[in-house]
Amino acid sequence: MSAFEGRGADVPTWQPGGLRAPISTAAPSKFVPLPFRFTLLLRLLFEAADTLDSSPISSMTVEVAPTPSRQRRTEFYRSTEDEPHILRRKQILEKHPEIEKLFGHDSRPVPIVICLVLSQVAIAYFQKSWSWGMFFLVAYAYGGTVAHSLSLMTHEVSHNLVFAGKEANEAFGIFCNIGMGLPSSTMFKRYHMEHHLFQGDDERDVDIPTYWEGNVFTNSVLKLIWLMLQPLFYSIRPLIIRPKTPMAADMINNATILLSDAMIFYFCGWRGVFYLVMSTLLGLGLHPCAGHFVSEHYVFTEGYETYSYYGPLNLVCWNVGYHNEHHDFPRVPGWRLPQVKAMAPEFYDNLPCYTSWTYVLFKYITDPSIGPFSRVRRSKISSKNQ
């Protein structure tokens, strides 16, 4: 059954790779309800983005099925089982021990990242004569994509996957933050390691939204706002619900970015710093690349809590879309994750997955059964089996 079959002719239908059906087969009406007009506008906007963020669905791709009930959730999914990747990792390695050869670091992205940071600094300088329209267009289309790519490189270094040594990875993550205008790399690592060790844990997985978010952002308009403000929630939520004492690396990270921002302010003016910060906020907000925030662990198909994305934006996101593969083998660098899937196809080809992050964002906004509560929570998890 297709992801949207059986919903009625008057419901906008969307499949990975773009729109596949007319909005309505009913007779035209002069009056169009406001919520429907809002959905139609979103549909047209997302269709334009989706042409760049989709790839043909192979015969092995499993489309995501709808939640049986389209009623708004008022509680998280609860699980009494261990997070799924511990057992999967053991099973896969028993059958495919050759995957261990993929473990280690991969420094091939380094020159690309250096060019991305330098390009952001160059734009921060040359934007001085631009109109505000051009400023925000570039900040969203190019700067947002680059800033998101740099943020996901800090994800790579949080796993020590770029260099052999921990210190070199930390330093490179701080360097990435120069192109983002905001410090985040070292503190992100501390929280992200807990996300892997304690996926879904009530106390220690701060990747999960709070009850306040679930109770406030309840309809399409509010969920759209929530997505636009995602970088703020993603950065502030951990500091509120699970604060950590800053360590030396965090202080170095903060001081380095404060210094680099000061230098950009001196040579490029305040708009130069504003460009870097806006690129980050726009790129981690309502942006095609930011679809991975939702696609990775939000439950679109009951019974599954991690989803992979096999689309073209993996090229600029270091294959973070291969998310089942990443959680199964966090010691495999992003550029090698497609090899994991190729080595063990029987473990991945039948899992629900996506070919468009744009589709994920559209469905998240417009489907009332999906929202901040669409995450799996479990009671305290032991790390002994990790």
N, C-alpha and C positions, 0 to 999 in steps of 0.2 A: 504494500500500500504506500502511495506517495505521502510525503510529509504533510500534505494539505488536502488530500482527498476526503470527501464526505463532509465538508464544512458548509456547503451551500453555495449557490452561485453569486450571492451578493457580498461575499467576504473576499477582500483582496488576497490573491494567492501569490505566494513568493516561493521560489525554489532556488537552491544554490545555483549561482550563475545568472540570475536575473529574473525578471517577471515572466511568467509563463501563461497567464490567463487574464482575460479582461476583468475589469473591476466589477462589472455587473452585467447581467443579461436581462435585467428588468427594464421596463419602459422608462425613458428619461423623465426626470422630474425637475421642476423649476427650483424646488427647495432642496438644498443639500445640508443635512445636519452638520453643525460645527465640528463634532468629534470626527465625523467621516471626512470632512474637508481637511482636518488636521492630518488624518491618516493618509489621505490622498497626497497631500503636500510632501509628507515624509516619504511616501512611496516613490514619488518622482525624483526627489533628491537622492535617495538611496539607490535608485536604478542607475543614475549617472555614475555614482561611485562604484557600483557593483560591476560595471563593465571593465574596470581596471582590477578589481579584486575578486576574480573567479577563474576557475579552470574547468575544463570538461570533467564531468563525473565519470570515472572509470567504472568498469563492470564490477569492481570489488568495493566501491564506495557504498557505505550504508547511510542512507538519508536519515536525518533525525526525525523521529516520530513525534507527534504532538502529545502534550500531557492529556490524559483522558478527560480531565475536567478543566474547563476554561475559567473556573472561578479563581478569584484572587486568593493567594496563599496568605495565611495569617500565622504560620509557624514554619520553622526550618524542617527539612527532612531529618529524621533521626536514624542513626545506625548503631547497632550493638556489635557490629563486626569490626575487625581491624581494617585499617585503610587498605585498599586493594593491591597496592604496588609491592608490598613485602612478599606476598605469596607469588605474585606474577613473576617477580625478579628471580625467585628461586626456581620456578617452573621453567622459565625461559632459559636460564643458564644450564639447567640439567640437560636440556635438549640441544642448546646451541652455545656450548662453552666458548666458541670462537668469538663471541661478542666481547669477551674480556679484552681481546686485542685492540678494541676501539677505545679502551680507557686511556686517560692521560690528557695532556694539553695539546692545543693546536694554535700556533701563533700566526697562521695565515691571515686572520682578519686585521692584524696590527696596522699595516700600511693603509688599509681602507679606513680604519677608524681615525688615524692621524689626518687623513685628507678630509674626513667629515668634520672634525673639530676645526681644522683650519678654514674650511669653507664657511662655517658658521661665524667665525671671527671676522673673515673677510666681508661677509654680508653685513655684519654689525657695523663695519666701517663704511661701506659704500651705500648703505641705506639712508644716509643723512639727507640726501636730496630727493628722496622718494616721497610721493604722496602717501597719505595714510591708507588709501585703498590698496596701492601696490604693496605697502608695508605689511598689511595684514594678509594679503593674498600670498605673498612669499612666506610669511611666518607660518601660515597654515599648511600650504601645499608642499613647500620644500623644508622649511625649518621644522615643522611639526613632524615630518617623516624622519628627518635626520635626528632630531632630539629623541624620538621614540627609539630609533635604532641605537643611539648612544645609551639610552636607559637600559635597553636589553643587552648591551655589551656589559654593563655593570652587573647584570644578571649572570652573564657568563663568568666574569671574574669572581663573583661571589662563590662559585663552585671551584675556583682555582683552575679554570679550563683554558686559559690563554697562555700562561707561563708556568714553569715548573714550581717556582717559589711563591709562597703566600704573599710576601712583601711586594714582589713585582706585580702580582695581580691587584693588590690593593692600590698601588701607585697608579696603575693603568686605569682603574676605575675612577680615581680622583681626576685623572686627566680627561676622561670622558665627561665628567661634570663641568669642565671648563666650557665645553660647547653647549651645555644646557643652562648655564647661568645659576644653577642651584646645587647645593651640596646634598648628596643622598647616598652615595655608593657604599660607604662603610657601614652606616647604620642599616641600610637595606639588607646587607649581607647577614647581619645578626638576626633579623626577623625572618628572612627568607629561609635560613637553615632550619628554623623551627617549623616553618610551613611544610618542609619536606619530611622532617622527623615526626611531626604530629599533625598530619593532614586531617582537617576537620575537628581537631581538638577544641573543646569549648573554651579553654583558657589560653592556649598557646598558639593557635593558628589565627593570627590577626588579619589574614587575607579575607576572612569571612566578615560580611557586613554585620553591624550591630542590630539589635532589636529596634532601636530608634530609627535606623535607616529603613528597615522593613516596614515599620508602622507609618512612616511619613511619606515615602516615595511609592505611592500606591497606584497611580494611574499613568497614562501615556505621557502627559505633559510633565509630571513630576519625575518620572523615570528618565525622560530626556534631560531634564535639569541635572539629575543625579549623574548621568553619564558625562555631561559637560563639566561637572565639578569632581569627576573621578580622581584627578591628581591630588586634590585637596583631601578627599576622604582617604585615599590610599596612603598619604603621608602623615595625616594628622591622627587617624584612627589608632595606629599602634602606640603613639605617644600618650594617648588618653587611657586606653584600656590595658596596656601592658608596657608602661614606661621603663626605659633602661637607662642606667647611668652612662653618660658619655665616656668613651675610652680615649686613649691617646690618638688612635687612628681617626676617630670621629672628629677630634679637635683639629687634627692636621687637615682633614677633609674640609672642614668649615673654614679654616684660616686660608687654605689655598684658594678656594673659590671666592672668598671675600677679597683676596688680593687680586685675583684675575679679573673679577668684576670691577674693582677699582681702576685697574689699568685700562680696561675697555671703556669705562666712563671717562677716563682722562683723554684717551685717543679718539674715541668714537662718540662721546657725549652720552647723555642719559638714554637716548633712544637706542643706542647700541646695546646697553644692558637690558633695556625693555624688550628688544628684539629676541635676545636669547631666552629670557624668562617666558615671554609670550609663546615662543616656539615650543617650549616644554609644556606649558599649560594647555595649548591648543593640541599638540601632538598626543598628549596623554588623556585628552578629553574626548570629545565627539569627533573621532578621527578613525578612518578605516583600520589603521594599525592597532588602535586601542580596542578593537574588537576582541583581541586575545584576552583582555581582562575578564570578559564575560564568557567567551567560548571555552576557556580552560576547565572551569569547575562548576559552572552554573548548570543545574539539572534541566536539560531539555528533554531527555528521555529517562524516565524513572528506572532506577536500577543501575545507573551509570553516573559516576561523579567526576570523571576526568575524560576530556575529549581532545582529539587531535584535529588540526587544521592542515589540509594539504592544498594550499593555494599559492599564488605568485608572491604574496607579500612576505612569505618566508625568506625570500631573497634579500630583503632589507632588514629582516628581523632575526637573522642568525638561526633560522629554523626553530624558533620557539614554538611554532605551531605544532611541531611533533611532540605534543605534550604528554601523551601516554608514554611514548618512548623515553622522554626526558625524566619523568617520575620513576619509570622502571629502572633507568640507568642514568642517574644524575652525574656520574663520572665520565660520561661520553660527551665530548664537545658538540656544540650545535651543528657544525658543518658535517659531522659524522652521523647524526641521528637518522638520516634517510637510510643509511646502511643497516641500522638496527632493524628497521621495518623490512628491509629487503632480506635480511638474514632469517627473520622469524615471522614471515607473513601470516602464518596460521594464527598467531597471537594478536594480530592487529587488523587484518582485513575485514573481520566481521564485527568490529566495534563501531558504534555510531561516531561519525566524524563530520567535518565541514569542508567545503571548498571555497567559502566566502565569509570573511569576517563582517562584511557589510550586511550580509543576510542575517548574521547573528544579532547585530545591533538593531536592525529593523524589527526582528521578531521579538527581541527583548522589550523594545519600546511598545509595540502594538499588541502583544499577546497578554491579556490580563492574568493568565495563570503563571506568568514568569515575572520575577522581580527580585529584590534583595533577599527575600526568604528562600529563593531557589538554590540553596546550598545544603550540603550534607554536614551535619554536626554529629559528634560522638563524644562520649564521656572521656575522661582522662586516659591518654594513651601512654603506654610504656615504650621507651626507646630501645629496649633490649634486643628487639628483632630487626632493628634498622640496619 
